[in-house]
C-alpha cells in the first residue's frame, strides 16, 4: 500500500516500465486531442487499483457504495491487480484500447500514459481542485504537455529514524540530528571510526534524491539531457567512496547484494535510516532490541524544503466511454473526507491540505506519544508546510537503475567520480532522448 512498503523491491520491479511500454508500441501512439468530460453522471465504469486488496477491501467497497448512492444510476466495477503486473497490463490495455475508466497508478507506471497524452489532463478538466492539493503532489503528475495526468490520491514522505545506542557509542548521543546529506556523510565517517558501525546505507532508488537535495538538477529543462556531472555530485560521490573504504557505508550495499536498508538498520548495522514512518512497525517486528533505541526526527531535506515525496493518483484514460462518471468518481475518491478516511486505516498520507489539517496528524508531545504518532506528525507537517519537492518526472526507476550502475565503480574506487558521472550522463541522456521518439 504505502510507497515505503514497496521500496526498494517495488521500485526495482518497475525499473523497466518506460522501456516496456515503449517497446510494446505505446511509445508511438498518436496523442489524442483534449476530450469533453461534461455530461450526466450515470452508467457503469471500471475502477482498477494496485495491490490494495484484500487489506483495504472494506474501505474501498464502502467508498464505492457511497458514490453509487450519491449518484443513482451509476455502478462501479472494482478490480485490483498486483503491483508486479501493472506495467505489462497497462501497456497491453493501452494498445488494445481496453484501459479501465479510472486507474490507481504510481507516477512511474503512469508516466508513459501521461507523456503520450493518453489520460485526461486534470490541470484542464479539474483545474478548480488544484489549490486543494499539496503542491508537490499535484506537480508529481506533470508529464510533457500534460499538466496533471491524475488527481493526487495518497502520498508517502519520510522521517529520519536514528539508533540512539549507536550514536551514543560514537559520542553523538546529545548531538542534534543531521539536517542534510552533507552532514550525514560527515557523521557517518565519525560513527564508523568511533562505533565501528556504518552511518547509513545508500540505495539505488535513493541516489537521485540525495543528489537532487544537494541541488543537482538531474535533467535539463526539457528532460532531454541528463545533468548529473556537477561539482556537488562529484563531491558527494567522492565522499561515498571514502565512506565505502572506511566502513561508513555497508560494503555489501554497494556490491549488488540484495539487501534492503531496512534490513541493515534492523540489524543495528547503520545509525540512520530515512524512510516512511511505516518502517517503524517493521523494525519493531524484526528487532525489538534495536527498536527500543529508536528515535525519529525531521527528514534530511526539511531545512532546504527538499524532502522527497512519492505519490499515487487516479487517472482517467481519454478512451473511456463514460468520461463524466469516471471523472466524478476520481474526484469523489480523492476528496478530503475520503482521503482522511483512507489515511486512518493505512500508513499513507492524504494529498489534500484539508485532510492533513486534521487532529489525526498531530505529532503528540514526542515523549509520551508513541513513535508512529510522532513520525506521522512530522511527515504531515512536511507535506502541509510545503517542505516536499518532487523530482523531475523523467527521473524514474529506469533512471535510478542506470545512474546507480554507472556510479558504482566510483564508489568502489575503480573510477574517478567525474568519469563515472560523465558516463552516467551519456547513458541517461540516451534514454531520455529515446523517450522523445
For each residue, the residues with C-beta under 8 A, 3 or more apart:
1: 5 51 52 55 56 346 347 348
2: 5 6 154 156 276 278 346 347 348
3: 6 7 10 106 155 156 276 310 312 348
4: 7 156 158 275 276 277 278 279 347
5: 1 2 10 276 278 347
6: 2 3 9 10 11 51 83
7: 3 4 10 11 205
8: 11 12 203 204 205 260 261
9: 6 12 13 260
10: 3 5 6 7 13 14 83
11: 6 7 8 14 15 108 204 205 397 400
12: 8 9 15 204 205 397 401
13: 9 10 83 84
14: 10 11 17 83 86 87 106 108 109 396 397
15: 11 12 397 398 400 401
16: 19 20 87 397 398
17: 14 20 21 87 108 109 111 112 396 397 398
18: 21 22 108 111 112 396 398 435
19: 16 22 23 398
20: 16 17 23 24 87 88 91
21: 17 18 24 26 27 87 90 91 94 112
22: 18 19 25 26 27 28 112 434 435
23: 19 20 27
24: 20 21 91 92 95
25: 22 28 29 95
26: 21 22 29 91 94 95 112 113 116
27: 21 22 23 112 116 435 437
28: 22 25 437
29: 25 26 94 95 116 118
30:
31: 116 117 118
32: 35 117 118 318 319
33:
34: 121 124
35: 32 120 318 323
36: 39 323
37: 120 125 316 323 324 327
38: 324
39: 36 323 324
40: 324
41: 71 74 324 325 328
42: 71 73 74 324 325
43: 73 74 75 322 325
44: 74 75 76 77 322
45: 74 75 76 77 100 101 102 320 322 325 326 329
46: 76 77 79 100 101 102
47: 64 76 77 78 79 100 101 102 104 329
48: 78 79 80 81 100 102 103 104
49: 52 53 60 78 79 80 81 104
50: 80 81 82 83 86 104 105 106 109 312
51: 1 6 80 81 82 83
52: 1 49 55 56 60 80 104
53: 49 56 57 60 80
54: 57
55: 1 52
56: 1 52 53 59 60 342 345 346
57: 53 54 60 61
58: 61 62 345
59: 56 62 63 341 342 345
60: 49 52 53 56 57 63 64 78
61: 57 58 64 65 78
62: 58 59 65 66
63: 59 60 66 67 332 333 338 341
64: 47 60 61 67 68 76 78
65: 61 62 68 69
66: 62 63 69 70 332
67: 63 64 70 71 74 76 328 329 332 333
68: 64 65 71 72 74 75 76
69: 65 66 72
70: 66 67 332
71: 41 42 67 68 74 325 328
72: 68 69
73: 42 43
74: 41 42 43 44 45 67 68 71 325 329
75: 43 44 45 68
76: 44 45 46 47 64 67 68 329
77: 44 45 46 47
78: 47 48 49 60 61 64
79: 46 47 48 49 100
80: 48 49 50 51 52 53
81: 48 49 50 51 85 86 89
82: 50 51 85 86
83: 6 10 13 14 50 51 86
84: 13
85: 81 82 88 89
86: 14 50 81 82 83 89 90 105 109
87: 14 16 17 20 21 90 91 109
88: 20 85 91 92
89: 81 85 86 92 93
90: 21 86 87 93 94 99 103 105 109 113
91: 20 21 24 26 87 88 94 95 112
92: 24 88 89 95 96
93: 89 90 96 97 98 99 100
94: 21 26 29 90 91 97 99 113 118 317
95: 24 25 26 29 91 92
96: 92 93
97: 93 94 319
98: 93
99: 90 93 94 103 118 317 319 320
100: 45 46 47 48 79 93 103 317
101: 45 46 47 316 317 320 321 322 325 326 329
102: 45 46 47 48 314 315 316 326 329 330 333
103: 48 90 99 100 110 119 150 314 315 316 317
104: 47 48 49 50 52 153 312 313 314
105: 50 86 90 109 110 113 150 312 313 315
106: 3 14 50 109 110 310 311 312
107: 110 111 140 141 310 311 313 393 396
108: 11 14 17 18 111 396 397
109: 14 17 50 86 87 90 105 106 112
110: 103 105 106 107 113 114 119 141 143 149 150 313 315
111: 17 18 107 108 114 115 143 393 396
112: 17 18 21 22 26 27 91 109 115 116
113: 26 90 94 105 110 116 118 119 149 315 317
114: 110 111 117 118 119 141 142 143 144 146 149 150 315 393
115: 111 112 143 144 146 435
116: 26 27 29 31 112 113
117: 31 32 114 121 144 145 146 318
118: 29 31 32 94 99 113 114 317 318 319
119: 103 110 113 114 146 149 150 315 316 317 318
120: 35 37 125 315 316 317 318 323 327
121: 34 117 124 125 146 147 148 149
122: 125 126 127 129 130 141 147 148 149 150 151
123: 126 127 130 142 146 147 148
124: 34 121 127 147
125: 37 120 121 122 327
126: 122 123 129 130 148 151 327 331
127: 122 123 124 130
128:
129: 122 126 132 133 151 331
130: 122 123 126 127 133 138 148
131:
132: 129 336 352 353 354
133: 129 130 137 138 151 152 351 352 353
134: 137 138 152 155 309 351 352 353 356 383 384 386 388
135: 138 139 386
136: 139 140 309 383 386 388 389 390
137: 133 134 140 152 155 309 311 351 383 390
138: 130 133 134 135 141 142 148 152 351
139: 135 136 142 390
140: 107 136 137 152 309 311 313 390 393
141: 107 110 114 122 138 146 148 149 150 152 311 313 315 393
142: 114 123 138 139 146 147 148 149 393
143: 110 111 114 115 146 149 393
144: 114 115 117
145: 117
146: 114 115 117 119 121 123 141 142 143 149
147: 121 122 123 124 142
148: 121 122 123 126 130 138 141 142 151
149: 110 113 114 119 121 122 141 142 143 146 313 315
150: 103 105 110 114 119 122 141 153 313 314 315 330
151: 122 126 129 133 148 313 314 315 330 331 334
152: 133 134 137 138 140 141 155 311 312 313 334 351 352
153: 104 150 311 312 313 314 333 334 339 351
154: 2 311 312 339 342 343 346 348 349 350 351
155: 3 134 137 152 309 310 311 312 348 349 350 351 383
156: 2 3 4 276 278 309 310 347 348 349 379
157: 276 299 307 308 309 310 349 379 382 383 388
158: 4 274 275 276 277 299 307 308 379
159: 274 275 276 277 296 297 298 299 375 378 379
160: 177 178 272 273 274 296 297 298 299 300
161: 265 272 273 274 275 279 280 283 294 295 296 375
162: 167 177 271 272 273 294 295 296 297
163: 166 167 265 268 270 271 272 290 293 294
164: 167 168 173 293 294 295
165: 168 169 268 290 293
166: 163 169 170 191 195 197 268 270 271 293
167: 162 163 164 170 172 173 175 191 271
168: 164 165 171 172 173
169: 165 166 194 195 197
170: 166 167 190 191 193 194 195 197 271
171: 168 190 194
172: 167 168 175 187 190 191
173: 164 167 168
174:
175: 167 172
176: 179
177: 160 162 297 298
178: 160 183 184 186 187 272 300
179: 176 183 298 300 302 303
180: 183 184 213 214 300 301 303 304
181: 184 185 210 213 214 236 300
182: 185 186 214 236
183: 178 179 180 186 187
184: 178 180 181 187 188 199 200 272 300
185: 181 182 188 189 199 236 239 240 243 248
186: 178 182 183 189 190
187: 172 178 183 184 190 191 199 271 272
188: 184 185 191 192 198 199 200 243 248 249 271 272
189: 185 186 192 193 199 242 243 246 248
190: 170 171 172 186 187 193 194
191: 166 167 170 172 187 188 194 195 197 198 199 248 271
192: 188 189 195 196 197 198 199 243 246 247 248
193: 170 189 190 246
194: 169 170 171 190 191
195: 166 169 170 191 192 271
196: 192 247
197: 166 169 170 191 192 268 269 270 271
198: 188 191 192 201 243 247 248 249 250 264 269 270 271
199: 184 185 187 188 189 191 192 243 248 249 270 271 272
200: 184 188 249 261 270 271 272 273 274
201: 198 249 250 253 261 264 265 270 273
202: 206 207 210 240 249 253 254 411
203: 8 206 207 253 261
204: 8 11 12 207 400 401 404
205: 7 8 11 12 208 209 397 400
206: 202 203 209 210 261 274
207: 202 203 204 210 211 400 403 404 407
208: 205 211 212 218 391 395 399 400 403
209: 205 206 212 213 308 391
210: 181 202 206 207 213 214 236
211: 207 208 214 216 218 228 232 233 236
212: 208 209 215 216 217 218 306 389 391 395
213: 180 181 209 210 300 301 304 306 308
214: 180 181 182 210 211 232 233 236
215: 212 230 232
216: 211 212 227 228 230 232 233
217: 212 220 227 230 392
218: 208 211 212 226 227 228 391 392 394 395 399
219: 223 224 225 226 227 392 394 395 432
220: 217 223 224 225 226 227
221:
222: 225
223: 219 220 392 393 394 432
224: 219 220 429 432 433 436
225: 219 220 222 425 429 432 433
226: 218 219 220 424 425 428 429 432
227: 216 217 218 219 220 230 425
228: 211 216 218 233 403 421 424 425 428
229: 233 234 418 421 422 424 425
230: 215 216 217 227 233 234 421
231: 234 235
232: 211 214 215 216 235 236
233: 211 214 216 228 229 230 236 237 417 421
234: 229 230 231 237 238 417 418 421
235: 231 232 238 239 417
236: 181 182 185 210 211 214 232 233 239 240
237: 233 234 240 241 407 410 411 417 420 421
238: 234 235 241 242 410 417
239: 185 235 236 242 243
240: 185 202 236 237 243 244 249 410 411
241: 237 238 244 245 410 411 412 413 417
242: 189 238 239 245 246 248
243: 185 188 189 192 198 199 239 240 246 247 248 249
244: 240 241 248 249 251 254 411 412 413
245: 241 242 413
246: 189 192 193 242 243
247: 192 196 198 243 251
248: 185 188 189 191 192 198 199 242 243 244
249: 188 198 199 200 201 202 240 243 244 253 254
250: 198 201 253 254 259 264 269 270
251: 244 247 254 255
252: 255 257 259
253: 201 202 203 249 250 257 259 261 264
254: 202 244 249 250 251 408 411 412
255: 251 252 412
256: 408
257: 252 253
258:
259: 250 252 253 263 264
260: 8 9 263 264
261: 8 200 201 203 206 253 264 265 270 273 275
262: 265 266 273 275 279 282 283 286
263: 259 260 266 267 286
264: 198 201 250 253 259 260 261 267 269 270
265: 161 163 201 261 262 268 269 270 272 273 283 290
266: 262 263 282 283 286 287 290
267: 263 264 287 290
268: 163 165 166 197 265 287 289 290
269: 197 198 250 264 265
270: 163 166 197 198 199 200 201 250 261 264 265 273
271: 162 163 166 167 170 187 188 191 195 197 198 199 200
272: 160 161 162 163 178 184 187 188 199 200 265
273: 160 161 162 200 201 261 262 265 270 279
274: 158 159 160 161 200 206 299 300
275: 4 158 159 161 261 262 279
276: 2 3 4 5 156 157 158 159 279 347 379
277: 4 158 159 280 296 347 371 372 375 376 378 379
278: 2 4 5 156 281 282 347
279: 4 161 262 273 275 276 282 283
280: 161 277 283 284 291 294 296 371 372 375
281: 278 284 285 347 372
282: 262 266 278 279 285 286
283: 161 262 265 266 279 280 286 287 290 291 294
284: 280 281 287 288 291
285: 281 282
286: 262 263 266 282 283 290
287: 266 267 268 283 284 290 291
288: 284 291 292
289: 268 292 293
290: 163 165 265 266 267 268 283 286 287 293 294
291: 280 283 284 287 288 294
292: 288 289
293: 163 164 165 166 289 290
294: 161 162 163 164 280 283 290 291 371
295: 161 162 164 371
296: 159 160 161 162 277 280 371 374 375 378
297: 159 160 162 177 378
298: 159 160 177 179 302 303 378 382
299: 157 158 159 160 274 302 307 308 378 379 382
300: 160 178 179 180 181 184 213 274 307
301: 180 213 304 305 306 307 308 387 388 389
302: 179 298 299 305 307 382 387
303: 179 180 298
304: 180 213 301
305: 301 302 386 387 388 389
306: 212 213 301 387 389
307: 157 158 299 300 301 302 382 387 388 389
308: 157 158 209 213 299 301 388 389 391
309: 134 136 137 140 155 156 157 383 388 389 390
310: 3 106 107 155 156 157
311: 106 107 137 140 141 152 153 154 155 351 390
312: 3 50 104 105 106 152 153 154 155
313: 104 105 107 110 140 141 149 150 151 152 153 334 351
314: 102 103 104 150 151 153 330 333 334
315: 102 103 105 110 113 114 119 120 141 149 150 151 330
316: 37 101 102 103 119 120 320 323 326 327 330
317: 94 99 100 101 103 113 118 119 120 320
318: 32 35 117 118 119 120 323
319: 32 97 99 118
320: 45 99 101 316 317 323 326
321: 101
322: 43 44 45 101 325 326
323: 35 36 37 39 120 316 318 320 326 327
324: 37 38 39 40 41 42 327 328
325: 41 42 43 45 71 74 101 322 328 329
326: 45 101 102 316 320 322 323 329 330
327: 37 120 125 126 316 323 324 330 331
328: 41 67 71 324 325 331 332
329: 45 47 67 74 76 101 102 325 326 332 333
330: 102 150 151 314 315 316 326 327 333 334
331: 126 129 151 327 328 334 335
332: 63 66 67 70 328 329 335 338
333: 63 67 102 153 314 329 330 338
334: 151 152 153 313 314 330 331 338 339 351 352
335: 331 332 338 339 352
336: 132 339 340 350 352 354 355
337: 340 341 355
338: 63 332 333 334 335 341 342
339: 153 154 334 335 336 342 343 350 351 352 355
340: 336 337 343 344 350 355 358 360
341: 59 63 337 338 344 345
342: 56 59 154 338 339 345 346 348 350
343: 154 339 340 346 348 349 350 355 360
344: 340 341 360
345: 56 58 59 341 342
346: 1 2 56 154 342 343
347: 1 2 4 5 156 276 277 278 281
348: 1 2 3 154 155 156 342 343
349: 154 155 156 157 343 356 361 379 380 383
350: 154 155 336 339 340 342 343 355 356
351: 133 134 137 138 152 153 154 155 311 313 334 339 355
352: 132 133 134 152 334 335 336 339 355 356
353: 132 133 134 356 357 384
354: 132 336 357 358
355: 336 337 339 340 343 350 351 352 358
356: 134 349 350 352 353 361 380 383 384
357: 353 354 361 384
358: 340 354 355 361
359: 362
360: 340 343 344 376
361: 349 356 357 358 376 377 380 381 384
362: 359 373 377
363: 366 369 373 374 376 377 378 380 381
364: 368 369 370 373 374 377
365: 368 369
366: 363 369 374
367:
368: 364 365
369: 363 364 365 366 373 374
370: 364 373 374
371: 277 280 294 295 296 374 375
372: 277 280 281 375 376
373: 362 363 364 369 370 376 377
374: 296 363 364 366 369 370 371 377 378
375: 159 161 277 280 296 371 372 378 379
376: 277 360 361 363 372 373 379 380
377: 361 362 363 364 373 374 380 381
378: 159 277 296 297 298 299 363 374 375 381 382
379: 156 157 158 159 276 277 299 349 375 376 382 383
380: 349 356 361 363 376 377 383 384
381: 361 363 377 378 384 385 387
382: 157 298 299 302 307 378 379 385 387 388
383: 134 136 137 155 157 309 349 356 379 380 387 388
384: 134 353 356 357 361 380 381
385: 381 382
386: 134 135 136 305
387: 301 302 305 306 307 381 382 383
388: 134 136 157 301 305 307 308 309 382 383
389: 136 212 301 305 306 307 308 309
390: 136 137 139 140 309 311 393
391: 208 209 212 218 308 395
392: 217 218 219 223 395
393: 107 111 114 140 141 142 143 223 390 396
394: 218 219 223 399 432 435
395: 208 212 218 219 391 392 399 400
396: 14 17 18 107 108 111 393 399 400
397: 11 12 14 15 16 17 108 205 400 401
398: 15 16 17 18 19 401 402 431
399: 208 218 394 395 396 402 403 428 431
400: 11 15 204 205 207 208 395 396 397 403 404
401: 12 15 204 397 398 404 405
402: 398 399 405 406 424 427 428 431
403: 207 208 228 399 400 406 407 424 428
404: 204 207 400 401 407 408
405: 401 402 408
406: 402 403 409 420 421 423 424 427 428
407: 207 237 403 404 410 411 417 420 421 424
408: 254 256 404 405 411 412 420
409: 406 412 414 415 420
410: 237 238 240 241 407 413 414 415 416 417 419 420 421
411: 202 237 240 241 244 254 407 408
412: 241 244 254 255 408 409
413: 241 244 245 410
414: 409 410
415: 409 410 419 420 423
416: 410 419 420
417: 233 234 235 237 238 241 407 410 420 421
418: 229 234 421 422
419: 410 415 416 422 423
420: 237 406 407 408 409 410 415 416 417 423 424
421: 228 229 230 233 234 237 406 407 410 417 418 424 425
422: 229 418 419 425 426
423: 406 415 419 420 426 427
424: 226 228 229 402 403 406 407 420 421 427 428
425: 225 226 227 228 229 421 422 428 429
426: 422 423 429 430
427: 402 406 423 424 430 431
428: 226 228 399 402 403 406 424 425 431 432
429: 224 225 226 425 426 432 433
430: 426 427 433 434
431: 398 399 402 427 428 434 435
432: 219 223 224 225 226 394 428 429 435 436
433: 224 225 429 430 436 437
434: 22 430 431 437
435: 18 22 27 115 394 431 432
436: 224 432 433
437: 27 28 433 434
